[in-house]
Amino acid sequence: MGLTVAVTGPTGEIGIPAVDALEASPEVERVVGMARRSFDPASYGWVKTEYRRGDILVPDNPQPLTEAVPTRGSDEHYYSQQKAECEELLTQATAGADLGVYVLRPCIVAGPQATALADAMPWRQVADRLPAMVRTALARVPGIRTVVPDPGNELQLVHHDDVATAIAAAALGRGEPGAYNLAAEGTVTFGDVASCLGARPVPVPRTAAVLASNVVARLPWVPATAEWIHVARTPVLMDTTRAKALLGWTPQHTSAETLASMAETLRLR
């Protein structure tokens, strides 16, 4: 039996020629390529290589996340910590009660009526504080855009109307009580978000995002909105199979469509 070789980062500058060499070796029977983003081995002409999605920096969190994974907030991000604590309090408060408890876990909610994601972006906060005359003058100068580092992490979004549909389904007792992940089909990158919100994304190594996140984590009195930088450190993608199968939930907007609709609303303001 030939060798099975695991390769992390098979689509990188070193990874591609490494897999090419392994594919050409008669001693190698199988190559398992693990990457943070999806890829098609056949597009590289690889016939021995299989794709596995994962991230070596978060080996204890499966991707995508299912409802079975224990909730745990991050001390570095108030919002996730708050939600995890609220869910724990709900569990304690309803223990032994004759209640059908539904817990909905949406990813980042966006859309024309949900612009918190855009409002949290630092370059938008700075722009909003500028005098109206300055903002108008800058808007008339072509090519001026804030440069934003982009580690390329994928994000899921979910449209507020799709979240509302899930809430209605839970209120009507569809499916069974329990936790349900909510996310739209497809993903967008942090660079996509930056571009749609008027910035110019510049690709950087993911280690740069981790470093920035660690620096922010050590700063005293960090504004709550600044803590959203931790989202860029690690992609967190959800499995929504349970919501679709038991709640009968089908999102009507993709992540890309949700982002575009939010950006268009902001543009027209």
C-alpha positions as CSV (number, residue, x, y, z in Angstrom):
1,M,0.0,0.0,0.0
2,G,1.3,3.5,-0.9
3,L,1.7,6.4,1.4
4,T,-1.0,8.8,2.4
5,V,0.4,12.3,2.9
6,A,-1.4,15.2,4.6
7,V,-0.6,18.7,3.4
8,T,-1.8,21.9,5.1
9,G,-2.0,24.9,2.8
10,P,-2.0,22.9,-0.5
11,T,-2.9,25.9,-2.6
12,G,-0.2,28.2,-1.4
13,E,3.0,29.2,-3.2
14,I,4.9,26.2,-1.7
15,G,1.9,24.0,-1.3
16,I,1.1,23.7,-5.0
17,P,4.5,22.6,-6.2
18,A,4.7,20.3,-3.1
19,V,1.4,18.6,-4.1
20,D,2.6,18.4,-7.7
21,A,5.7,16.5,-6.6
22,L,3.6,14.2,-4.4
23,E,1.2,13.5,-7.2
24,A,4.1,12.6,-9.5
25,S,5.6,10.2,-6.9
26,P,4.7,6.5,-7.5
27,E,5.2,5.9,-3.8
28,V,2.3,8.2,-2.8
29,E,-1.1,6.8,-3.1
30,R,-3.2,9.5,-1.6
31,V,-2.8,13.2,-0.6
32,V,-5.2,14.9,1.8
33,G,-5.1,18.7,1.4
34,M,-6.4,20.8,4.2
35,A,-7.1,24.5,3.6
36,R,-9.3,27.3,5.2
37,R,-10.9,28.0,1.8
38,S,-12.6,25.4,-0.4
39,F,-10.7,24.3,-3.6
40,D,-11.2,21.7,-6.3
41,P,-8.2,19.4,-6.6
42,A,-9.2,18.6,-10.2
43,S,-8.7,22.3,-11.2
44,Y,-4.9,21.7,-10.5
45,G,-4.9,18.5,-12.4
46,W,-4.5,16.5,-9.2
47,V,-6.0,13.0,-9.2
48,K,-4.7,11.6,-5.9
49,T,-5.6,14.6,-3.8
50,E,-8.7,15.0,-1.6
51,Y,-9.9,18.2,-0.1
52,R,-10.6,18.7,3.6
53,R,-11.6,22.0,5.0
54,G,-10.0,23.1,8.3
55,D,-7.8,25.5,10.2
56,I,-4.8,24.3,12.2
57,L,-5.1,27.3,14.5
58,V,-8.5,26.2,15.8
59,P,-8.3,22.4,15.9
60,D,-10.8,22.2,18.7
61,N,-13.6,23.9,16.7
62,P,-15.0,21.8,13.8
63,Q,-15.8,23.7,10.6
64,P,-18.6,24.2,10.0
65,L,-20.0,24.5,13.5
66,T,-23.0,22.4,14.4
67,E,-25.4,23.0,17.2
68,A,-23.8,20.1,19.1
69,V,-20.6,22.1,19.7
70,P,-20.6,23.6,23.2
71,T,-21.2,27.4,23.2
72,R,-18.3,29.4,24.6
73,G,-17.8,33.1,24.3
74,S,-14.5,34.8,23.8
75,D,-13.2,37.0,26.6
76,E,-11.7,39.3,23.9
77,H,-15.1,39.9,22.3
78,Y,-17.9,41.1,24.5
79,Y,-20.7,40.3,22.0
80,S,-19.9,36.6,21.7
81,Q,-19.3,36.3,25.5
82,Q,-22.6,38.0,26.2
83,K,-24.5,35.7,23.9
84,A,-23.0,32.6,25.4
85,E,-23.8,33.8,28.9
86,C,-27.4,34.6,28.0
87,E,-27.9,31.2,26.5
88,E,-26.5,29.6,29.7
89,L,-28.8,31.7,31.8
90,L,-31.7,30.7,29.7
91,T,-30.9,27.0,30.1
92,Q,-30.7,27.4,33.9
93,A,-33.9,29.4,34.1
94,T,-36.0,27.0,32.1
95,A,-34.5,23.8,33.5
96,G,-37.4,21.5,34.5
97,A,-40.0,23.9,33.1
98,D,-42.7,22.7,30.8
99,L,-41.6,25.0,28.0
100,G,-40.5,24.5,24.4
101,V,-37.3,26.5,24.3
102,Y,-36.0,27.5,20.8
103,V,-32.6,29.1,20.6
104,L,-31.7,30.7,17.3
105,R,-28.0,31.3,16.6
106,P,-27.7,33.6,13.6
107,C,-24.3,34.5,12.1
108,I,-23.7,38.2,11.3
109,V,-27.1,39.7,10.5
110,A,-27.2,42.3,7.7
111,G,-29.4,43.8,5.1
112,P,-31.1,47.1,4.4
113,Q,-32.5,47.4,7.9
114,A,-29.5,45.8,9.7
115,T,-26.3,47.9,9.2
116,A,-24.4,47.2,12.4
117,L,-21.7,45.4,10.5
118,A,-21.1,48.5,8.4
119,D,-21.4,50.8,11.4
120,A,-18.7,48.9,13.2
121,M,-16.1,49.3,10.5
122,P,-13.4,51.8,11.8
123,W,-13.0,53.7,8.6
124,R,-16.8,54.4,8.5
125,Q,-16.7,55.6,12.1
126,V,-13.9,58.0,11.3
127,A,-15.7,59.3,8.2
128,D,-18.9,59.9,10.2
129,R,-17.0,62.2,12.5
130,L,-15.7,64.4,9.8
131,P,-17.5,67.7,9.0
132,A,-20.1,67.3,6.2
133,M,-18.1,69.7,4.0
134,V,-15.0,67.5,4.3
135,R,-16.9,64.3,3.6
136,T,-18.4,65.9,0.5
137,A,-15.1,67.1,-0.8
138,L,-13.5,63.7,-0.3
139,A,-16.3,62.0,-2.1
140,R,-15.7,64.1,-5.2
141,V,-12.0,63.0,-5.4
142,P,-11.8,59.9,-7.5
143,G,-9.7,57.0,-6.2
144,I,-9.5,58.0,-2.6
145,R,-10.4,55.0,-0.5
146,T,-9.3,53.8,2.9
147,V,-6.8,51.0,2.7
148,V,-7.8,48.0,4.8
149,P,-5.7,44.9,5.5
150,D,-7.5,41.7,4.3
151,P,-6.5,38.3,5.6
152,G,-9.0,36.7,3.3
153,N,-11.1,35.0,5.9
154,E,-14.6,33.9,4.9
155,L,-17.7,35.2,6.6
156,Q,-21.3,34.1,6.6
157,L,-24.1,36.7,6.6
158,V,-27.8,36.2,7.1
159,H,-30.5,38.6,5.9
160,H,-32.8,40.0,8.6
161,D,-35.9,38.9,6.8
162,D,-34.6,35.3,6.8
163,V,-33.9,35.5,10.5
164,A,-37.5,36.8,11.0
165,T,-38.8,33.8,9.1
166,A,-36.9,31.5,11.5
167,I,-38.3,33.4,14.5
168,A,-41.8,32.9,13.2
169,A,-41.3,29.2,12.6
170,A,-40.0,28.8,16.2
171,A,-42.9,30.8,17.6
172,L,-45.4,28.5,15.7
173,G,-43.7,25.4,17.2
174,R,-42.3,24.1,13.9
175,G,-39.8,21.3,14.3
176,E,-38.7,20.6,17.8
177,P,-37.4,22.8,20.6
178,G,-33.6,23.3,20.7
179,A,-30.8,25.3,19.2
180,Y,-30.7,26.2,15.5
181,N,-27.9,27.8,13.5
182,L,-28.9,30.4,10.9
183,A,-26.7,31.5,8.0
184,A,-27.3,32.3,4.3
185,E,-26.0,30.1,1.5
186,G,-22.4,30.9,0.4
187,T,-19.8,33.1,2.0
188,V,-18.1,36.5,1.5
189,T,-14.7,37.6,2.5
190,F,-13.6,40.4,4.7
191,G,-12.3,42.0,1.5
192,D,-15.7,41.8,0.0
193,V,-17.1,43.6,3.0
194,A,-14.5,46.3,2.8
195,S,-15.0,46.8,-0.9
196,C,-18.8,47.1,-0.6
197,L,-18.4,49.6,2.2
198,G,-16.0,52.0,0.4
199,A,-12.6,50.8,1.4
200,R,-9.7,49.2,-0.6
201,P,-8.8,45.8,0.7
202,V,-5.1,44.8,0.5
203,P,-4.3,41.1,1.0
204,V,-2.1,40.4,4.0
205,P,-1.0,37.1,5.7
206,R,-3.5,35.8,8.2
207,T,-0.8,36.1,10.8
208,A,-1.1,39.8,10.5
209,A,-4.7,39.6,11.5
210,V,-3.8,37.4,14.5
211,L,-1.1,39.9,15.6
212,A,-3.5,42.8,15.3
213,S,-6.1,40.9,17.3
214,N,-3.6,40.1,20.0
215,V,-2.5,43.7,20.3
216,V,-6.1,44.9,20.6
217,A,-6.8,42.3,23.3
218,R,-4.0,43.7,25.4
219,L,-5.1,47.3,25.2
220,P,-7.0,48.8,28.2
221,W,-10.3,50.4,27.7
222,V,-10.8,49.2,24.2
223,P,-14.2,50.4,22.7
224,A,-16.6,47.6,22.2
225,T,-16.8,48.2,18.5
226,A,-13.0,47.8,18.1
227,E,-13.3,44.2,19.5
228,W,-14.9,43.2,16.1
229,I,-11.3,43.0,14.8
230,H,-11.2,39.6,16.5
231,V,-13.7,38.3,13.9
232,A,-11.0,38.7,11.2
233,R,-8.7,36.4,13.2
234,T,-10.5,33.1,12.6
235,P,-13.3,32.1,10.2
236,V,-16.3,30.6,12.0
237,L,-18.7,29.0,9.6
238,M,-22.0,27.4,10.6
239,D,-23.8,24.2,9.5
240,T,-27.5,25.1,9.0
241,T,-28.7,21.5,8.2
242,R,-30.8,21.3,11.4
243,A,-32.7,24.5,10.7
244,K,-33.5,23.5,7.2
245,A,-34.5,19.9,8.1
246,L,-36.5,20.6,11.3
247,L,-37.8,24.2,11.1
248,G,-38.3,23.9,7.3
249,W,-36.2,27.1,7.1
250,T,-34.9,28.1,3.7
251,P,-33.0,31.4,3.5
252,Q,-34.1,33.5,0.5
253,H,-30.9,35.6,0.3
254,T,-27.3,34.5,-0.1
255,S,-24.5,36.0,1.9
256,A,-23.4,38.0,-1.2
257,E,-26.9,39.3,-1.8
258,T,-27.3,40.3,1.8
259,L,-24.1,42.3,1.7
260,A,-25.0,44.0,-1.5
261,S,-28.4,45.0,-0.3
262,M,-27.0,46.5,2.9
263,A,-24.3,48.4,0.9
264,E,-26.9,49.8,-1.6
265,T,-29.0,51.1,1.3
266,L,-26.0,52.9,2.8
267,R,-25.1,54.3,-0.6
268,L,-28.5,55.9,-1.0
269,R,-28.5,57.5,2.4
